[in-house]
Amino acid sequence: MLALVTVASLALQSVADTSPFRALPLPTPSRVRSASGAPGPDYWQQEASYTIQATLDTATQTLRGSERVHYVNRSPDSLAFVWIQVEQNIFAANSITYTLNQPPLVFAGGVSFDFTGKGFIGGGVMEKFDVAGQPLVRRAYGTMMRVELPAPLAPGAAIDFDVAWHFPIPPYGGGRMGRIGTRLYELGQWYPRLVVYDDVNGWNPLPYIGAGEFYLEYGDYDVTLTVPAGFVVGGTGTVQNPEAVYTPEQRARLARALTSDTAVGIISRAEATAHGAQRTARTKTWRFAAKNVRDFAWCASPDYRWDASGYHGIQINTLSRPDARPWDEAHRMAHFTIRHFSEAWYPYPWPQATTCEGLVEGMEYPMITFVPALPKREDQFWDLMHEFGHEWFPMLVGSDERRYPWMDEGFNSFIDYGAAESYFQGTAYGDTVRRELLSAAQLSALPGKEQPMIDKPVEQRDLAWAAYQKPPLMLTLLRDAVLDSATFNRAFREYIRRWAFKHPQPADFFRTMANVSGKDLDWFWREWVFTTARLDQAVDSVKAVGTDSTFVFLSNRAQMVMPVTLELGYADGTRETRALPIEMWNLGSRFTARFTTRKPVVAVTVDPARMYPDVDRSNNRWGR
Ligand SMILES: [Zn+2]
């Protein structure tokens, strides 16, 4: 496999007749998106706020709801129609997903996400879509629906839609939602919501096929959920009617939990078991409110036990079935994760964070995640922590997931490695987990097979690599080999700060990283994001010149350029590491490094720490 890689890269070497350092052709900066990478003075985005009433009918497995959508047109354009996401239609018999029999997403180790309903035929039924009592003309195109407005919506104007709908709840909902019989529900993609209208694409009605996730507007939510009386509900936002849904004892325990670093049992395992055994025909209504979020999801079960703790006033919750094992450490993992990401990158901006244990393999929504119980402790931590990491990307930094999974899955996976290193510090796993990215590169970054990261998720044949592995490898090398930790962290934090609660595009990220770090990084993004360039650094030969100098002849044998770190081995047995800046490749793919030293150099090793996905290591070493 390695030989094949080498031959292919050598063949491509002669084709690279233009400089890798030429400017990246980015969109022209504007007053909306500035040249510095920050939102411009005229930056705008739409607002979509929702007041929803929904009822969970466990007898018919139906979720039925009505909603008022307050939509504010902050764009400079008049809108004659709006696009609405009706994602339950992914389970309709004629959906793109079913018609094409879309393959599952398979991760290394065999974990797979099936984006279908595993044979379930459902789909949403739109009962009503009105404005001021007048039905609007509408037409669904699979998971997207276009609705004609009674009159064009002027810039600055708002409109209120009255919508009613229902759908049969799939037992398995494409890895994002589902239920276990009538005992546990994880509900996402459940209510009709606005498609994003932005300054780059106008409307963004890319179909929901499975692999691409969600690009959503920010707004406020007021959600009323009616469920069987015995159910415990977790959701986006904070509960508005605690007296009606919690016992006095639970409220007292919650108050204690808010000031506790460790788990306080709000519903103990024994209580959950006793509680789950009771049956009642009545219902209970829960009311949640959330500000400045891009979605709303919820979970519900009569069997949930509930642990809670507090971090800086944020209520951290874990909900799990009494027999979910091993789950006992989950709360500690949840608390650690929210604190770690808050301290490392940006303070968690919402009042609570909830993880629901259940059937979904791992899915994220604002303030709430769906995570299964996993037998291995490391896997349990990774999944729970990864889904919470999505609170930063894309819940806080609201990028376009349906086009750019590397900006949410990828950026999240990058910060995940730091969290795993920190949680498992001092263990073999903690010390080596990031190195799995280099093994992934060996398996996946193959000529003729690999695709550029910029390709859409639904077009990625190896999404695990393009969205989850290559981006964290890219950012790790940017931090450790091109910049330095302090410079990288400052720039990456600034990107988060600038684009919190907004919609960044790739160019906004590239420009922010360049402006804040002070480095021209066009070459880096071209190689890592837009191409499948491979790296092959080599030491060709070494020559002593006079009594005080050694020339090291280096070459860059593949398409990718990166700075060179090399280790000089001396005749007296000592060794020394030298770093050469990226500008070494400005004039071509060969470079002669001159080192002043009186000690004879007997060995030279390029990339001695083995940081790089160098495709041919046989040429990385000269001498003994
Ligand atoms: Zn993810």
Residues whose N, C-alpha, C, O or C-beta is under 5 A from the ligand:
A	BS01	ZN	E409
